[in-house]
Amino acid sequence: MVKLSVIVPFYNVQSYAAETLRSLGANARRDFEFILVDDASQDETPEILQRGEKDLDGAARVIRVRHARNGGLATARNTGLAEASGEFVTFLDGDDWLVPGHYPRLVACIERLGCDFVRTDHVQCTARARTLARVPHGRRGVVGDPREAILPAGRSTSVDYAYAWAGIYHRRLLDQGLLHFTDGLRTAEDRPWIWRLHRQARSFAAVGLLGVFYRRGVASSLTQIGDVRQLDFIRAFDQVIEETARDRDAEALLPKAVRTYCAIISHHLTSGRFEPQVARRLRAMSAAALKRMPPDVLGQALDSMDAERASRLRRLRRRPGGAGQDGPNPGSTGPDGTAPSGTDPGGVGQSSTAPDTDPTGKRTEAAA
């Protein structure tokens, strides 16, 4: 039986793919399978994957899949999940890498704890700089209820640490439909995923196990390009709000979701990375998103933010037109209202993050 399935999407990462594959080789076991998903790369990535498959053959089971057209990271991960047969599942991005022996230690960790999923710390790499990024959850190595790790609203919590590859997941979550991503999302694809996981899984733990090196500042990143695909964060957070508004604990949880959404909108509005036409579209879509949020919850969220960001978002919300133009009204049926706290590189509280991705779906998270 396959013990661990590792899903690794690749898209135009010829400069990094060989290093990623070498690190997989240093983590190979005969009861592991590596599922390499080429998301229609147009550079030399397919040839590198073909050679890597041969090099890994015998050390682990290797499945190589190529998309006929590029679908983005969420879709590529779903392709990998359809192929996965392991007792446990994890993810890796095609331009990141691992320390030797990380996956055997990760499997031993979740087997020892006996929970649905485990979240781990990681190392962020920007050029030669290395920074430790920790799961924002205080209790280490202790199994708990994932729902209880969503709050408090005013601080960064486990749902703000939305890296799918920073952890390991029991197959029962896949069988329950909790590990799939929203097809077609080009950015913030991990946000609806991590919220659903924390709302519906039964047990989890955070551990200090280090082994994943996450590469930031890749030249092809959307954070550098200001691509319209960045605006998919609106779709992602609309989904978070809609699903949270239907939750049995919506009154308690919705404030966190709304404030996070507001903080990330503010971050994107002030990032300066977008081309003029994309920036105009961002403002229009953001104004419509604010109008869709439950008014009382939104009001409390804005009251809890610093004056500069709150004023910016209030002005945007008063823009004429735009209400409901960019999607459903996910928050309109939400309960009474309370005010959430979220995170983003614009800063919500002491520690905050907001995601961006490149065409591989590669995420960058900047701390406030």
N, C-alpha and C positions, 0 to 999 in steps of 0.2 A: 504493500500500500504506500502511496505517496504521502509523505509526512508534511511537506511544505510546498506550496505553489507560489512562485515569485513572478509577478506580472510587471514587465518592463516595456513601456512604450518608447519608441524612438521616432524622431522626426528631424531630419536635416541636422544631425549632430555628429558629423564625420570627425570633428576635432576631438570629441570626447568619448565616442562610443567604444573605442578599443579599450580605454581605461576602465570604463564601466564593465565591460565583459571580462577583463582580467580580474576585477574585484569579485565578480560572480564566481569565477573559477576558484578563487581563494576561499569561497564559502560553499563550494559544491559538496554534495553528499549523494550517494546513489538513491536515496529515498527523497531527494528534492527534485522539483521540476522548475525550469526557467522558461517562462513563456515570453518570447521576444516578439513584440508587435510593431512592425514597421508601418507607420501611419502615412504611407505614400510618399516617402522621402524622395527628393529630387537630386540629392548629392550622392556621395559615395557610401552613405550609410548602409544601403542594402548589401553591398559587397563586403563591408566590414562585418555585418551580421552573419553572412554566409560563412565567412572564415571563422568567426567566433563560435558558430554552431559546431563546426568540425572540431575546434580546439576543446570545447566543453563535452563533446560526445564521450560517453563512458564514465565521466565524473558525476554527471547528473543527467536526468532526462531533459531534453531540449525540444521545445515546440516553437517553430518560427512561423509567424503569420504576417502577410503583407496586405494592407488595404489597397484597393484600387483607386480610392480617392481619399484625400485628407479629411478626417472627421474631428480632429482635436483630441485632447488628452482624455476627456471623459469617455468618449466613444471608444478610444483605443483600450482603455482600462476595461470597459465592458466586454470588448472582444476577448481580452485575456481571461476575464472571469468566466466566460462561456467555455473556455478550455480547461479551467482549473479542476484538478481532481484531488488536491491535497487535503489533509485533515486541517491544516492551517493555511492562511493566505496572507501575503504581504505584497507591497508594491515598491518599485524603485523607478526613478526617472532616468531616461537614457543618457543624461549628461552628469549624473551623480555617481558616487562610488562608495564602497564599503571597506571597513577594516577586515582583515582576515579573521574568519571564525565568528563573525557577528551573527549570522543566521542560526548556526547551531546553538549559540548562547541564547538567542531570542526564543527559539523553540523550547529549550529547557526552562526558560523563565515562565512562559505561559502554561507549560505543563505543570510546573511546580505550584503556580497560583491557582490554576483550575478555573479561570474566568473566561468570559466571552471575548474580551480583547484587552490588549496591553498597549499603553502609549509610552514612547521612549523619548529621551532627549536626543539632540543631534548637534552637529557642528556646521555652522554656516561659513562658507568660503567665498570671499570676495578678493580676487587676485590672490595675493599671498597672505592676506589677513585671515585669521581663524577666530570665530566667536562661538562660544557655547550658548545654545538655545535650549532652555529647559521647559518641560511641560508645566504650564501654570496651574499646578495642582499640588498642594502642600504635602499630602500624605503619600509617602513612597513605599511601594511594595506591599500595600494593604488593599485588599479587594473591597470595593464599595459599589454603591448604586450610581450608574452613569448620570441619571437625572439630577442627582444631588451635586454633580460637578458642573452644571450649567450656570448656576448662580454662585455668588451674588452678582447683581446687575452692574454694580459700580466698579468691578475689577475685571481684569483679564482672567478667563477661566479656560477650562479644557476645550470648550467649543471654539475659542478664539485661536487655538493651536491646531489649525485645520490642515495638517500635513498627513495625507493618507499613508505615506511611506514611513512615517515615524511610529511604527507599531506593528502588531501582528494580530490576526483576527481568526477566531474559530470558524470552521466551515459551517456550523449551524447558522451563523449570521448570513452567510451566502444563501443557504437553503431557505432562509426566512425573507430573502429579498432586501436585506439591509446593507449590502456591500456595493450595490450597483450605483452608478452615477447618472445624472441627467444627461442623456445623449445630446450632443451638439453644443453644450456649454463650453465656451472658449476661455473663460476666466472665472475665478471664484467657484470652480466646479466642486471643490472640497467642502464648501460651506453648507449647502443643503445636506450633503452626505454626513458631515460630522454632527450636525444638529439631529438628524434622524437617528444616527447611531446612539447618541446620548439619550434621546427620548425613548427608544424602543429596546435597546439591548438591556440585559438584566444585570450584568456585572462587568467591572473593568478595574484596572489598576494602572498607576503611573510608576515607572521605574527609571532609575538613572543610567540605564544601560546605553552606552555610546557606541555607535558603529556606522552611522550614515553620515556622509559628508555631502552637504547640499550646496551646489554651485550657484552663486548669485552673480548678477552682472554679465550674463552671457550676451554677446553682441547682438544676437537676433531677438532678444527679449522684447516683448510688446511694451515693456516699461521704457525702453529706449525709443521705440518706433512711434508710440502714440496711436496705435492701430485701433480702428473701430471695434475690433473684437474685444477690446478692454471693456466695452460697455455692456458685455454680457453679465457683469456683476449685478446689473439691475435685475435681470431675469433670475439670477441665482438668489438674490435676497428677497425678491418677490416670493419665490418659492419657500424660503425660510419663514417669512411672515405668514403666508397662507397656511402652511402646515402647522406652524406653532399656534395659530389662532384656533385650530381645530383640536388642539391637545387638551386633555382633561385638566391640565394645570396651566391653561393659557393665561389666566389672570396673573399668575406669578412669572411666567416665562416670557410673555410677549414684550414686556418692557426691555428686557435684555436684547431681544432680537431687533426691536425698533431702534434702540440707541446705537447698536452696532451698525445698523444700516445707515443711520444719519452720519455717524462718524466717518464711514467709508465714503459716502457721498461727498462730505466736506473735504476729505483728503484728495479725492480725484479732482474736485473743482479747483484746488489750489496747487496741484502737482506741476502744472506748466508743461506737461509732456505731450499734450494733444495738438494735432494740427487744427487750424481754425475751424474748419467745417465739422470736425469731430467734437471739438470743444462746444460748439453751438448745440450739437445734438445731445451732448452730455447734459448741458444745462436744461434743455427741454425735457429730456427723459427723467432727469432728477426731480424737476419741478412736478412732473406728473406722478412720480413715485411718492413724493411727500404728500400729495393730495390723496393718494390711495391709502395712506396709513391711518389707523384709528386716531381721530383728532385728539382725544384726551390722553392717550398713551404718547402720541407725538409731542403734545404740549409739555408733558412732564419730562420727556427725554430732552427737549430743548432747554428746559429750565435747569436741567442738571449739568449742562455743558458749559464751557467757558463762553464769555460774552461774545467774543469775536466769531466763533463758529456758530453759535446760536443765532446771532444777527444775520449772518450770511445765509443760513438755511431758512430763516423766517422770510427774508427778502425773496429768496427763490420761490418759496411756497406761494407768495402773493403774486407771482407772475400771472398775467391774464392767460386764460386758455390752458390747454395741456392736460386737464384732469381726465384721467382714464385713457389717454391716448396711446399709452405704451404698454398696455397689458391689463390683466384682470384687476379686480379690486380685492386683493387678498386680505387686507386688514379690515374691510368694512364690517365683517360679521364677527370680528374679535370681541372679547368680553370687555367689560367696563373700561379698563385702561389703568395703566400704571406705567412707570417710566423706566425703560431699560438702559442698560449700559453696554457699550460695545467697545470696539477697539479699532484703531487704525493708525497708520503712521502719521496722522494729524494729531494724535494724542488724545486718548480718553483715559484719564487717570495716570497711574504711575507706569503702567506697561501696556502698550497697545500695538496692534498690528493690523495691516490691511493688505489684501492680496493683489498681486498682479501676475499675469502669466505671459509667456511668449508663445509663438506658434506651436510649440510642442505641448503647450499647456503648462510650461515651466513656470513655477510660482516664485515670486520674490516677496518676502515679508520684511518690512522695515520697522524697527522699533521706534517708538516715539522718544 
